[in-house]
Amino acid sequence: METAYIKTPLGIAKIIGDENGVSEISVYNEGTVSAEIPTVLQDAVLQLNDYFERKRTDFDFKLNPKGTEFQQKVWKALLEVPYGKTRTYLEQSKLLGDVKAIRAVASANGKNPLWIVVPCHRVIGTDGSLTGYAGGLWRKKWLLEHENPTAQQSLF
């Protein structure tokens, strides 16, 4: 497994992967940026940078997250939440076929190992609240605003 650290507007992102794909992307408040990016991670780094520069709305590098069958199913469903849109935990549970699984779905979202790329930040509470985000609610808010900026209103 190779590792790279890059600077983002939300902290230092740690990217781990190999020739089978990226298995983890996480964010930290501080850290040292990698001087060199391993070849197997260069596409992921480029695409993440493009995302933050508003040049990209989706990702197409190879993913290889580790998790249970249920977690994999939840993470796959998260990939279907469009850029700039949100879905509630209840809607996610319904789409996965079990409205009663809302807590299990929320738990799987919280264990998502691929920050931003598998967009668990796009899942919100039924009342529209920004609930549950492993990276901190301030990051969730930032990401949602980044993906859906409010246009400046004319004063006249």
BALOBA-1460 file (C-alpha; in Angstrom, 3 decimals):
// residues 156
<rec num="1" residu="m" x="0.000" y="0.000" z="0.000"/>
<rec num="2" residu="e" x="1.170" y="3.496" z="-0.865"/>
<rec num="3" residu="t" x="0.312" y="6.661" z="1.069"/>
<rec num="4" residu="a" x="0.201" y="10.336" z="0.107"/>
<rec num="5" residu="y" x="-0.690" y="13.455" z="2.062"/>
<rec num="6" residu="i" x="-2.067" y="16.528" z="0.286"/>
<rec num="7" residu="k" x="-3.200" y="19.953" z="1.423"/>
<rec num="8" residu="t" x="-6.898" y="20.718" z="0.971"/>
<rec num="9" residu="p" x="-9.050" y="23.661" z="2.103"/>
<rec num="10" residu="l" x="-10.321" y="21.391" z="4.911"/>
<rec num="11" residu="g" x="-7.018" y="20.059" z="6.213"/>
<rec num="12" residu="i" x="-4.473" y="17.462" z="5.206"/>
<rec num="13" residu="a" x="-5.944" y="14.553" z="3.255"/>
<rec num="14" residu="k" x="-4.348" y="11.139" z="3.646"/>
<rec num="15" residu="i" x="-4.770" y="8.870" z="0.616"/>
<rec num="16" residu="i" x="-3.943" y="5.154" z="0.768"/>
<rec num="17" residu="g" x="-4.074" y="2.710" z="-2.102"/>
<rec num="18" residu="d" x="-2.309" y="0.387" z="-4.487"/>
<rec num="19" residu="e" x="-2.719" y="-0.989" z="-8.011"/>
<rec num="20" residu="n" x="-6.136" y="-2.386" z="-6.956"/>
<rec num="21" residu="g" x="-7.461" y="1.099" z="-6.178"/>
<rec num="22" residu="v" x="-7.729" y="3.694" z="-3.442"/>
<rec num="23" residu="s" x="-8.852" y="2.116" z="-0.180"/>
<rec num="24" residu="e" x="-8.852" y="5.117" z="2.145"/>
<rec num="25" residu="i" x="-9.085" y="8.903" z="2.044"/>
<rec num="26" residu="s" x="-9.306" y="10.700" z="5.357"/>
<rec num="27" residu="v" x="-8.709" y="14.240" z="6.591"/>
<rec num="28" residu="y" x="-6.692" y="15.643" z="9.479"/>
<rec num="29" residu="n" x="-6.356" y="19.126" z="10.926"/>
<rec num="30" residu="e" x="-2.613" y="19.158" z="10.409"/>
<rec num="31" residu="g" x="0.217" y="17.107" z="9.023"/>
<rec num="32" residu="t" x="3.056" y="17.092" z="6.551"/>
<rec num="33" residu="v" x="2.316" y="17.198" z="2.831"/>
<rec num="34" residu="s" x="4.031" y="14.527" z="0.730"/>
<rec num="35" residu="a" x="6.997" y="15.748" z="-1.295"/>
<rec num="36" residu="e" x="6.308" y="13.064" z="-3.908"/>
<rec num="37" residu="i" x="3.061" y="11.336" z="-4.826"/>
<rec num="38" residu="p" x="3.277" y="7.581" z="-5.548"/>
<rec num="39" residu="t" x="2.335" y="6.748" z="-9.134"/>
<rec num="40" residu="v" x="-0.683" y="4.637" z="-8.105"/>
<rec num="41" residu="l" x="-2.169" y="7.646" z="-6.232"/>
<rec num="42" residu="q" x="-1.456" y="10.421" z="-8.733"/>
<rec num="43" residu="d" x="-4.840" y="10.221" z="-10.465"/>
<rec num="44" residu="a" x="-6.674" y="10.391" z="-7.123"/>
<rec num="45" residu="v" x="-4.614" y="13.407" z="-6.035"/>
<rec num="46" residu="l" x="-5.229" y="15.180" z="-9.348"/>
<rec num="47" residu="q" x="-8.982" y="14.533" z="-9.191"/>
<rec num="48" residu="l" x="-9.274" y="15.646" z="-5.554"/>
<rec num="49" residu="n" x="-7.423" y="18.868" z="-6.372"/>
<rec num="50" residu="d" x="-9.743" y="19.415" z="-9.351"/>
<rec num="51" residu="y" x="-12.739" y="18.890" z="-7.058"/>
<rec num="52" residu="f" x="-11.563" y="21.576" z="-4.659"/>
<rec num="53" residu="e" x="-10.880" y="23.940" z="-7.590"/>
<rec num="54" residu="r" x="-14.469" y="23.343" z="-8.838"/>
<rec num="55" residu="k" x="-13.157" y="21.693" z="-12.023"/>
<rec num="56" residu="r" x="-14.669" y="18.275" z="-11.194"/>
<rec num="57" residu="t" x="-18.000" y="17.049" z="-9.846"/>
<rec num="58" residu="d" x="-17.341" y="13.304" z="-9.849"/>
<rec num="59" residu="f" x="-14.450" y="10.884" z="-9.597"/>
<rec num="60" residu="d" x="-13.437" y="8.033" z="-11.854"/>
<rec num="61" residu="f" x="-10.292" y="6.594" z="-10.297"/>
<rec num="62" residu="k" x="-10.403" y="3.012" z="-9.085"/>
<rec num="63" residu="l" x="-11.817" y="2.472" z="-5.591"/>
<rec num="64" residu="n" x="-11.079" y="-0.436" z="-3.274"/>
<rec num="65" residu="p" x="-12.694" y="0.286" z="0.111"/>
<rec num="66" residu="k" x="-12.604" y="-2.387" z="2.794"/>
<rec num="67" residu="g" x="-15.835" y="-3.134" z="4.640"/>
<rec num="68" residu="t" x="-18.629" y="-5.605" z="5.278"/>
<rec num="69" residu="e" x="-21.059" y="-6.599" z="2.533"/>
<rec num="70" residu="f" x="-23.681" y="-4.277" z="4.059"/>
<rec num="71" residu="q" x="-21.229" y="-1.363" z="4.303"/>
<rec num="72" residu="q" x="-20.223" y="-1.883" z="0.671"/>
<rec num="73" residu="k" x="-23.904" y="-1.798" z="-0.328"/>
<rec num="74" residu="v" x="-24.448" y="1.479" z="1.591"/>
<rec num="75" residu="w" x="-21.311" y="3.072" z="0.140"/>
<rec num="76" residu="k" x="-22.326" y="2.051" z="-3.378"/>
<rec num="77" residu="a" x="-25.715" y="3.745" z="-2.834"/>
<rec num="78" residu="l" x="-23.923" y="6.900" z="-1.667"/>
<rec num="79" residu="l" x="-22.179" y="7.089" z="-5.041"/>
<rec num="80" residu="e" x="-25.615" y="7.630" z="-6.587"/>
<rec num="81" residu="v" x="-26.320" y="10.851" z="-4.642"/>
<rec num="82" residu="p" x="-25.739" y="13.557" z="-7.273"/>
<rec num="83" residu="y" x="-23.251" y="16.385" z="-6.840"/>
<rec num="84" residu="g" x="-24.966" y="19.428" z="-5.334"/>
<rec num="85" residu="k" x="-27.881" y="17.365" z="-3.973"/>
<rec num="86" residu="t" x="-28.661" y="15.823" z="-0.613"/>
<rec num="87" residu="r" x="-30.561" y="12.775" z="0.556"/>
<rec num="88" residu="t" x="-31.824" y="11.954" z="4.030"/>
<rec num="89" residu="y" x="-30.811" y="8.913" z="6.051"/>
<rec num="90" residu="l" x="-34.436" y="7.767" z="5.782"/>
<rec num="91" residu="e" x="-34.358" y="8.082" z="1.970"/>
<rec num="92" residu="q" x="-31.107" y="6.115" z="1.904"/>
<rec num="93" residu="s" x="-32.679" y="3.371" z="4.030"/>
<rec num="94" residu="k" x="-35.722" y="3.191" z="1.742"/>
<rec num="95" residu="l" x="-33.510" y="2.992" z="-1.364"/>
<rec num="96" residu="l" x="-31.617" y="0.122" z="0.244"/>
<rec num="97" residu="g" x="-34.909" y="-1.685" z="0.828"/>
<rec num="98" residu="d" x="-35.376" y="-1.427" z="4.590"/>
<rec num="99" residu="v" x="-36.797" y="1.689" z="6.209"/>
<rec num="100" residu="k" x="-36.061" y="0.178" z="9.634"/>
<rec num="101" residu="a" x="-32.327" y="-0.007" z="8.840"/>
<rec num="102" residu="i" x="-31.862" y="3.737" z="9.259"/>
<rec num="103" residu="r" x="-29.434" y="3.377" z="12.198"/>
<rec num="104" residu="a" x="-27.420" y="0.691" z="10.408"/>
<rec num="105" residu="v" x="-27.254" y="2.893" z="7.296"/>
<rec num="106" residu="a" x="-26.132" y="5.867" z="9.384"/>
<rec num="107" residu="s" x="-23.494" y="3.690" z="11.050"/>
<rec num="108" residu="a" x="-22.188" y="2.462" z="7.683"/>
<rec num="109" residu="n" x="-22.084" y="6.065" z="6.427"/>
<rec num="110" residu="g" x="-19.964" y="6.930" z="9.454"/>
<rec num="111" residu="k" x="-17.493" y="4.178" z="8.577"/>
<rec num="112" residu="n" x="-17.083" y="5.348" z="4.979"/>
<rec num="113" residu="p" x="-13.334" y="5.149" z="4.307"/>
<rec num="114" residu="l" x="-13.348" y="7.337" z="1.186"/>
<rec num="115" residu="w" x="-13.814" y="10.955" z="2.276"/>
<rec num="116" residu="i" x="-15.542" y="13.130" z="-0.367"/>
<rec num="117" residu="v" x="-15.282" y="10.499" z="-3.137"/>
<rec num="118" residu="v" x="-18.020" y="8.369" z="-1.551"/>
<rec num="119" residu="p" x="-20.178" y="11.378" z="-0.643"/>
<rec num="120" residu="c" x="-21.567" y="10.586" z="2.795"/>
<rec num="121" residu="h" x="-21.494" y="14.359" z="3.406"/>
<rec num="122" residu="r" x="-24.559" y="14.585" z="1.130"/>
<rec num="123" residu="v" x="-26.723" y="12.649" z="3.596"/>
<rec num="124" residu="i" x="-28.633" y="14.787" z="6.074"/>
<rec num="125" residu="g" x="-31.269" y="14.418" z="8.769"/>
<rec num="126" residu="t" x="-34.945" y="14.166" z="7.826"/>
<rec num="127" residu="d" x="-35.462" y="17.674" z="9.210"/>
<rec num="128" residu="g" x="-32.644" y="19.031" z="7.014"/>
<rec num="129" residu="s" x="-30.103" y="19.142" z="9.838"/>
<rec num="130" residu="l" x="-26.446" y="18.376" z="9.278"/>
<rec num="131" residu="t" x="-26.219" y="15.332" z="11.488"/>
<rec num="132" residu="g" x="-23.408" y="12.858" z="11.914"/>
<rec num="133" residu="y" x="-20.200" y="13.473" z="10.038"/>
<rec num="134" residu="a" x="-16.947" y="11.811" z="11.054"/>
<rec num="135" residu="g" x="-14.902" y="14.708" z="9.656"/>
<rec num="136" residu="g" x="-16.782" y="17.243" z="11.772"/>
<rec num="137" residu="l" x="-20.013" y="19.059" z="10.968"/>
<rec num="138" residu="w" x="-18.118" y="22.203" z="9.920"/>
<rec num="139" residu="r" x="-16.485" y="20.182" z="7.120"/>
<rec num="140" residu="k" x="-19.849" y="18.730" z="6.070"/>
<rec num="141" residu="k" x="-21.301" y="22.245" z="5.886"/>
<rec num="142" residu="w" x="-18.301" y="23.467" z="3.870"/>
<rec num="143" residu="l" x="-18.573" y="20.578" z="1.397"/>
<rec num="144" residu="l" x="-22.300" y="21.071" z="0.855"/>
<rec num="145" residu="e" x="-21.788" y="24.808" z="0.301"/>
<rec num="146" residu="h" x="-18.854" y="24.085" z="-2.035"/>
<rec num="147" residu="e" x="-21.046" y="21.769" z="-4.113"/>
<rec num="148" residu="n" x="-24.063" y="24.049" z="-4.124"/>
<rec num="149" residu="p" x="-22.904" y="27.665" z="-3.815"/>
<rec num="150" residu="t" x="-25.617" y="30.261" z="-3.399"/>
<rec num="151" residu="a" x="-25.569" y="32.714" z="-6.267"/>
<rec num="152" residu="q" x="-25.083" y="36.356" z="-5.291"/>
<rec num="153" residu="q" x="-28.419" y="38.114" z="-5.354"/>
<rec num="154" residu="s" x="-28.741" y="41.418" z="-7.163"/>
<rec num="155" residu="l" x="-29.358" y="44.357" z="-4.889"/>
<rec num="156" residu="f" x="-31.218" y="46.271" z="-7.571"/>
